[in-house]
Amino acid sequence: MAHWSPVTGDGGWKRLQAVAISASTAEGLVLAALPLLAVSITTDPRHVSWVNVAGQSPWLLFSLFAGVLIDRVRRTTVLAWAFAVEVAAALVLAVLGTAHLLSLPLLMLAAFALTSAQVLGDGASGALVPEVVPPDRLTAANTRLQLIDRGLVQFVVPPFTGWLVAFAAGLPAWLACVAALLALLLVRGIPSAPVTPSRAHPLRDVGEGLRYLVRTPLLRAITITVALGSFAASAGNAMLVLYATEVLRIGPVGYGALLTCLAAGWILSSFVVHRIVARLGYSWSMRIAQTFAAGTSLLIAVLPPWPAAVGAVLVVMTAATLVWNVCSQSSRQRFTPRALLGRVLTSHRALAWGLTPLGSLAGGLIAAHWSLRGVWFAGAAVHGIGAVLVWWTLSPAAFREAGRTEVSPGAVKP
């Protein structure tokens, strides 16, 4: 029988999990509703992709300076600010949706505001994890948080959101507002170490975090690979709703079922990811996961329009993605000094996720000028380049070398 890998820690870790559940519920409701609301306004792939572009651009625009804020201000305070923005964004979307005043620019604005809050919230929560769990349990803790963010919560939220949108356009946003407000209240109970005030210019602090990330070979290779994967995944995600409705011929509830398949992969993988990493080590786990990313994208491009088969491929795709994400996040937490952790985490997001708006835009252009299947062909090619890079750079020897200068206690199996 599958069971969880234990994670030790005090009440702060339990409270952080509760915050993650509430925050992910809010984000999941809005993010699942936005593409459905967009296609109710327009079915032009380019226009639909604009919502994704607006929703992904804060990762490029704000990530670097968000890291400076996370390293200068108590991290629970930064989380509270992020959830306050989410409450406001969800409230505006709820009111306008209920009044039937939604438009494409308004959806783009809501996506931009929500993701701006995510930039702060994800960076602050990632920097908090090493403060509330022991170093040797980072893999298990990150698995749990990844599961909460993309698995258990979104296993329920996507199909539920499809029904909610069909019932009332503003209803998902109202529920998201309540969930974000709950996260805001819960975060006040998490202990967080004080930060050392810095008088340095923010640009100097940004440069310090970027230099550490770029000059550390292991972290640099991971960031480049994630950038390629984010570009490909963003293109596919931006067009998934049209792929579901026009290629697979399924409606909003069917689209929600596909999102549930994505979440199911996270859930199934979460029971074994800690064992996989412990048995294979980070190097081989990440190599195999990236190879699966390329292979599953190619399968979606060539499969007949069978929803069940596509759903099964999506399960495998996200199962492999969880393995990669846990290894990636744990590597940054282990090999980065605490004083730099916020900047390194958000610098990674800026460099790695900064291509996601271009990916969304490229997905719309490829679908409009080639085909919806062409989006997945292109994604498979980009993931393939990432797989070559991973097999070349993320060797067991690379992890052994990084382990010699590991910042946190504990060892990483190469």
C-alpha positions as semicolon CSV with decimal commas, in nm:
position;residue;x (nm);y (nm);z (nm)
1;M;0,000;0,000;0,000
2;A;0,135;0,343;-0,092
3;H;0,205;0,579;0,193
4;W;0,344;0,924;0,243
5;S;0,710;0,989;0,312
6;P;0,716;1,143;0,661
7;V;0,787;1,510;0,698
8;T;0,889;1,630;1,039
9;G;0,844;1,985;1,157
10;D;0,656;2,198;1,403
11;G;0,322;2,371;1,372
12;G;0,468;2,609;1,118
13;W;0,490;2,330;0,861
14;K;0,130;2,226;0,927
15;R;0,013;2,586;0,897
16;L;0,211;2,630;0,575
17;Q;0,030;2,330;0,427
18;A;-0,306;2,478;0,525
19;V;-0,210;2,808;0,363
20;A;-0,105;2,622;0,049
21;I;-0,441;2,442;0,029
22;S;-0,639;2,765;0,061
23;A;-0,419;2,964;-0,177
24;S;-0,407;2,689;-0,440
25;T;-0,783;2,653;-0,427
26;A;-0,822;3,024;-0,501
27;E;-0,566;3,018;-0,780
28;G;-0,704;2,695;-0,926
29;L;-1,059;2,829;-0,942
30;V;-0,957;3,147;-1,126
31;L;-0,699;2,986;-1,355
32;A;-0,940;2,712;-1,460
33;A;-1,219;2,963;-1,517
34;L;-1,020;3,217;-1,722
35;P;-0,980;3,010;-2,043
36;L;-1,346;2,903;-2,029
37;L;-1,453;3,263;-1,990
38;A;-1,217;3,362;-2,273
39;V;-1,363;3,114;-2,522
40;S;-1,712;3,234;-2,429
41;I;-1,601;3,574;-2,565
42;T;-1,389;3,463;-2,864
43;T;-1,268;3,140;-3,028
44;D;-0,980;3,306;-3,214
45;P;-0,666;3,116;-3,096
46;R;-0,459;3,434;-3,100
47;H;-0,705;3,620;-2,878
48;V;-0,739;3,326;-2,638
49;S;-0,360;3,308;-2,610
50;W;-0,351;3,677;-2,505
51;V;-0,507;3,583;-2,170
52;N;-0,227;3,333;-2,113
53;V;0,035;3,587;-2,220
54;A;-0,102;3,842;-1,972
55;G;-0,115;3,577;-1,701
56;Q;0,243;3,464;-1,751
57;S;0,418;3,798;-1,807
58;P;0,457;3,889;-1,435
59;W;0,705;3,603;-1,400
60;L;0,932;3,791;-1,638
61;L;0,849;4,145;-1,526
62;F;0,848;4,116;-1,147
63;S;1,034;3,800;-1,041
64;L;1,376;3,957;-0,993
65;F;1,253;4,242;-0,773
66;A;1,016;4,009;-0,588
67;G;1,323;3,813;-0,479
68;V;1,480;4,126;-0,335
69;L;1,161;4,193;-0,138
70;I;1,150;3,834;-0,010
71;D;1,509;3,859;0,116
72;R;1,452;4,204;0,276
73;V;1,109;4,158;0,440
74;R;0,989;3,884;0,672
75;R;0,863;3,613;0,439
76;T;0,525;3,568;0,606
77;T;0,461;3,940;0,552
78;V;0,531;3,900;0,181
79;L;0,287;3,607;0,171
80;A;0,018;3,819;0,335
81;W;0,066;4,093;0,074
82;A;0,035;3,835;-0,205
83;F;-0,290;3,695;-0,071
84;A;-0,434;4,043;-0,029
85;V;-0,377;4,104;-0,402
86;E;-0,544;3,770;-0,483
87;V;-0,848;3,866;-0,277
88;A;-0,877;4,196;-0,463
89;A;-0,831;4,039;-0,809
90;A;-1,086;3,764;-0,742
91;L;-1,336;4,015;-0,602
92;V;-1,318;4,237;-0,912
93;L;-1,357;3,934;-1,142
94;A;-1,651;3,807;-0,936
95;V;-1,837;4,138;-0,946
96;L;-1,786;4,189;-1,320
97;G;-1,872;3,828;-1,398
98;T;-2,193;3,847;-1,199
99;A;-2,283;4,173;-1,377
100;H;-2,209;4,018;-1,720
101;L;-1,950;4,287;-1,792
102;L;-1,657;4,059;-1,875
103;S;-1,436;4,136;-2,174
104;L;-1,106;4,007;-2,303
105;P;-0,907;4,304;-2,163
106;L;-1,066;4,253;-1,822
107;L;-0,975;3,883;-1,824
108;M;-0,619;3,975;-1,921
109;L;-0,603;4,223;-1,632
110;A;-0,735;3,964;-1,385
111;A;-0,482;3,707;-1,508
112;F;-0,201;3,961;-1,475
113;A;-0,298;4,056;-1,118
114;L;-0,340;3,696;-1,003
115;T;-0,004;3,589;-1,142
116;S;0,165;3,895;-0,992
117;A;0,043;3,770;-0,654
118;Q;0,172;3,422;-0,738
119;V;0,518;3,561;-0,810
120;L;0,536;3,692;-0,453
121;G;0,354;3,403;-0,290
122;D;0,540;3,116;-0,455
123;G;0,878;3,277;-0,394
124;A;0,804;3,349;-0,029
125;S;0,659;3,004;0,043
126;G;0,952;2,833;-0,129
127;A;1,195;3,033;0,084
128;L;0,994;2,944;0,398
129;V;1,017;2,567;0,349
130;P;1,378;2,532;0,475
131;E;1,278;2,732;0,784
132;V;1,004;2,490;0,892
133;V;1,137;2,145;0,787
134;P;1,476;1,978;0,837
135;P;1,716;1,976;0,539
136;D;1,698;1,598;0,492
137;R;1,318;1,618;0,445
138;L;1,315;1,884;0,171
139;T;1,232;1,630;-0,099
140;A;0,931;1,499;0,094
141;A;0,815;1,851;0,189
142;N;0,840;1,980;-0,167
143;T;0,652;1,674;-0,291
144;R;0,372;1,748;-0,045
145;L;0,348;2,113;-0,148
146;Q;0,358;2,024;-0,518
147;L;0,078;1,775;-0,457
148;I;-0,132;2,036;-0,278
149;D;-0,069;2,294;-0,549
150;R;-0,128;2,077;-0,855
151;G;-0,278;1,751;-0,730
152;L;-0,534;1,721;-0,453
153;V;-0,671;2,072;-0,491
154;Q;-0,680;2,080;-0,870
155;F;-0,813;1,725;-0,886
156;V;-1,135;1,865;-0,746
157;V;-1,122;2,226;-0,867
158;P;-1,109;2,194;-1,252
159;P;-1,425;1,988;-1,314
160;F;-1,599;2,177;-1,035
161;T;-1,505;2,502;-1,207
162;G;-1,652;2,381;-1,536
163;W;-1,986;2,330;-1,365
164;L;-1,960;2,663;-1,183
165;V;-1,893;2,858;-1,503
166;A;-2,185;2,685;-1,672
167;F;-2,407;2,789;-1,380
168;A;-2,281;3,147;-1,332
169;A;-1,977;3,320;-1,482
170;G;-1,882;3,499;-1,160
171;L;-1,929;3,209;-0,918
172;P;-1,573;3,062;-0,937
173;A;-1,427;3,403;-0,858
174;W;-1,653;3,449;-0,555
175;L;-1,532;3,117;-0,412
176;A;-1,173;3,207;-0,498
177;C;-1,211;3,531;-0,305
178;V;-1,318;3,340;0,006
179;A;-1,031;3,090;-0,027
180;A;-0,770;3,364;-0,072
181;L;-0,908;3,548;0,231
182;L;-0,872;3,229;0,438
183;A;-0,508;3,195;0,326
184;L;-0,448;3,556;0,430
185;L;-0,579;3,483;0,780
186;L;-0,387;3,155;0,817
187;V;-0,048;3,292;0,717
188;R;-0,029;3,506;1,030
189;G;0,031;3,193;1,239
190;I;0,347;3,077;1,057
191;P;0,675;3,153;1,239
192;S;0,937;3,317;1,019
193;A;1,292;3,421;1,100
194;P;1,369;3,793;1,083
195;V;1,573;3,910;0,787
196;T;1,888;4,118;0,789
197;P;1,817;4,470;0,663
198;S;2,005;4,564;0,348
199;R;2,110;4,914;0,248
200;A;2,233;4,802;-0,092
201;H;2,062;4,929;-0,404
202;P;1,789;4,685;-0,516
203;L;1,960;4,640;-0,854
204;R;2,277;4,534;-0,675
205;D;2,080;4,275;-0,476
206;V;1,916;4,152;-0,797
207;G;2,257;4,116;-0,958
208;E;2,389;3,920;-0,659
209;G;2,113;3,660;-0,686
210;L;2,145;3,634;-1,064
211;R;2,522;3,591;-1,046
212;Y;2,494;3,310;-0,793
213;L;2,238;3,129;-1,009
214;V;2,428;3,173;-1,336
215;R;2,771;3,093;-1,190
216;T;2,655;2,770;-1,023
217;P;2,677;2,513;-1,308
218;L;2,414;2,275;-1,173
219;L;2,155;2,544;-1,103
220;R;2,229;2,713;-1,436
221;A;2,167;2,392;-1,632
222;I;1,840;2,329;-1,446
223;T;1,720;2,683;-1,518
224;I;1,792;2,658;-1,891
225;T;1,607;2,327;-1,912
226;V;1,307;2,465;-1,725
227;A;1,302;2,767;-1,957
228;L;1,273;2,538;-2,261
229;G;1,010;2,326;-2,090
230;S;0,810;2,628;-1,977
231;F;0,802;2,764;-2,332
232;A;0,672;2,433;-2,467
233;A;0,426;2,372;-2,184
234;S;0,287;2,725;-2,205
235;A;0,219;2,685;-2,576
236;G;0,031;2,361;-2,511
237;N;-0,158;2,491;-2,209
238;A;-0,269;2,804;-2,395
239;M;-0,425;2,592;-2,668
240;L;-0,548;2,302;-2,455
241;V;-0,899;2,442;-2,425
242;L;-0,925;2,473;-2,805
243;Y;-0,764;2,132;-2,854
244;A;-1,030;1,990;-2,623
245;T;-1,326;2,162;-2,787
246;E;-1,222;2,152;-3,156
247;V;-1,007;1,838;-3,189
248;L;-1,147;1,614;-2,915
249;R;-1,498;1,764;-2,945
250;I;-1,561;1,787;-2,571
251;G;-1,722;2,079;-2,386
252;P;-1,639;2,268;-2,066
253;V;-1,694;1,967;-1,841
254;G;-1,475;1,753;-2,068
255;Y;-1,206;2,018;-2,059
256;G;-1,227;2,012;-1,681
257;A;-1,182;1,633;-1,699
258;L;-0,859;1,681;-1,896
259;L;-0,735;1,918;-1,627
260;T;-0,828;1,651;-1,375
261;C;-0,606;1,406;-1,566
262;L;-0,322;1,655;-1,529
263;A;-0,383;1,663;-1,154
264;A;-0,417;1,284;-1,133
265;G;-0,061;1,246;-1,257
266;W;0,063;1,461;-0,971
267;I;-0,134;1,258;-0,718
268;L;-0,015;0,919;-0,843
269;S;0,345;1,033;-0,870
270;S;0,345;1,190;-0,525
271;F;0,318;0,848;-0,360
272;V;0,643;0,729;-0,517
273;V;0,850;1,035;-0,610
274;H;1,048;1,032;-0,284
275;R;1,134;0,665;-0,339
276;I;1,224;0,726;-0,702
277;V;1,463;1,005;-0,611
278;A;1,610;0,806;-0,321
279;R;1,667;0,502;-0,546
280;L;1,781;0,668;-0,869
281;G;1,927;0,993;-0,739
282;Y;1,860;1,339;-0,873
283;S;2,059;1,295;-1,194
284;W;1,881;0,990;-1,334
285;S;1,541;1,100;-1,201
286;M;1,568;1,430;-1,390
287;R;1,705;1,269;-1,706
288;I;1,418;1,021;-1,726
289;A;1,156;1,283;-1,639
290;Q;1,271;1,519;-1,916
291;T;1,272;1,235;-2,169
292;F;0,912;1,157;-2,076
293;A;0,821;1,524;-2,128
294;A;0,936;1,505;-2,491
295;G;0,774;1,167;-2,554
296;T;0,433;1,252;-2,412
297;S;0,414;1,579;-2,607
298;L;0,481;1,386;-2,927
299;L;0,209;1,134;-2,838
300;I;-0,052;1,407;-2,795
301;A;0,044;1,543;-3,139
302;V;-0,003;1,209;-3,319
303;L;-0,284;1,037;-3,125
304;P;-0,631;1,011;-3,285
305;P;-0,900;1,229;-3,121
306;W;-0,965;0,986;-2,837
307;P;-1,021;1,180;-2,513
308;A;-0,946;0,879;-2,292
309;A;-0,609;0,816;-2,461
310;V;-0,511;1,184;-2,445
311;G;-0,613;1,193;-2,080
312;A;-0,393;0,891;-2,004
313;V;-0,095;1,059;-2,172
314;L;-0,156;1,374;-1,967
315;V;-0,146;1,163;-1,650
316;V;0,197;1,026;-1,745
317;M;0,318;1,371;-1,850
318;T;0,241;1,536;-1,517
319;A;0,365;1,237;-1,316
320;A;0,707;1,284;-1,474
321;T;0,682;1,662;-1,429
322;L;0,635;1,624;-1,053
323;V;0,954;1,419;-1,029
324;W;1,142;1,692;-1,216
325;N;0,991;1,977;-1,014
326;V;1,070;1,821;-0,677
327;C;1,433;1,759;-0,776
328;S;1,462;2,107;-0,925
329;Q;1,321;2,294;-0,624
330;S;1,511;2,085;-0,370
331;S;1,838;2,148;-0,555
332;R;1,793;2,525;-0,533
333;Q;1,702;2,508;-0,165
334;R;2,001;2,288;-0,081
335;F;2,268;2,464;-0,282
336;T;2,175;2,829;-0,207
337;P;2,262;3,034;0,106
338;R;1,958;3,139;0,308
339;A;2,032;3,508;0,263
340;L;2,017;3,463;-0,116
341;L;1,739;3,206;-0,136
342;G;1,453;3,442;-0,219
343;R;1,651;3,606;-0,500
344;V;1,779;3,277;-0,640
345;L;1,431;3,121;-0,640
346;T;1,273;3,419;-0,813
347;S;1,570;3,467;-1,048
348;H;1,517;3,110;-1,158
349;R;1,149;3,184;-1,214
350;A;1,229;3,498;-1,412
351;L;1,479;3,326;-1,638
352;A;1,301;2,991;-1,661
353;W;0,941;3,108;-1,670
354;G;1,011;3,432;-1,853
355;L;0,961;3,248;-2,181
356;T;0,608;3,140;-2,092
357;P;0,438;3,450;-2,241
358;L;0,628;3,389;-2,565
359;G;0,524;3,024;-2,545
360;S;0,158;3,119;-2,513
361;L;0,191;3,362;-2,802
362;A;0,373;3,104;-3,013
363;G;0,103;2,848;-2,938
364;G;-0,165;3,083;-3,069
365;L;0,034;3,164;-3,382
366;I;0,115;2,800;-3,457
367;A;-0,249;2,698;-3,409
368;A;-0,373;2,982;-3,628
369;H;-0,124;2,935;-3,913
370;W;-0,059;2,562;-3,894
371;S;-0,285;2,348;-3,669
372;L;-0,365;2,273;-3,309
373;R;-0,170;1,948;-3,336
374;G;0,125;2,149;-3,462
375;V;0,149;2,313;-3,120
376;W;0,228;1,977;-2,965
377;F;0,473;1,883;-3,241
378;A;0,663;2,204;-3,171
379;G;0,647;2,137;-2,797
380;A;0,793;1,789;-2,842
381;A;1,085;1,937;-3,037
382;V;1,160;2,196;-2,767
383;H;1,133;1,934;-2,490
384;G;1,368;1,717;-2,694
385;I;1,631;1,989;-2,692
386;G;1,589;2,009;-2,315
387;A;1,635;1,633;-2,285
388;V;1,964;1,650;-2,474
389;L;2,084;1,927;-2,240
390;V;1,982;1,732;-1,929
391;W;2,157;1,414;-2,038
392;W;2,469;1,617;-2,116
393;T;2,491;1,843;-1,808
394;L;2,300;1,692;-1,512
395;S;2,528;1,396;-1,460
396;P;2,585;1,214;-1,130
397;A;2,928;1,378;-1,123
398;A;2,767;1,724;-1,145
399;F;2,557;1,654;-0,835
400;R;2,859;1,514;-0,652
401;E;3,050;1,833;-0,727
402;A;2,759;2,048;-0,607
403;G;2,732;1,834;-0,293
404;R;3,089;1,922;-0,194
405;T;2,981;2,283;-0,143
406;E;2,625;2,212;-0,027
407;V;2,487;2,500;0,181
408;S;2,240;2,306;0,394
409;P;2,321;1,998;0,605
410;G;2,248;1,661;0,452
411;A;2,361;1,494;0,135
412;V;2,211;1,457;-0,207
413;K;2,250;1,121;-0,373
414;P;2,405;1,191;-0,717
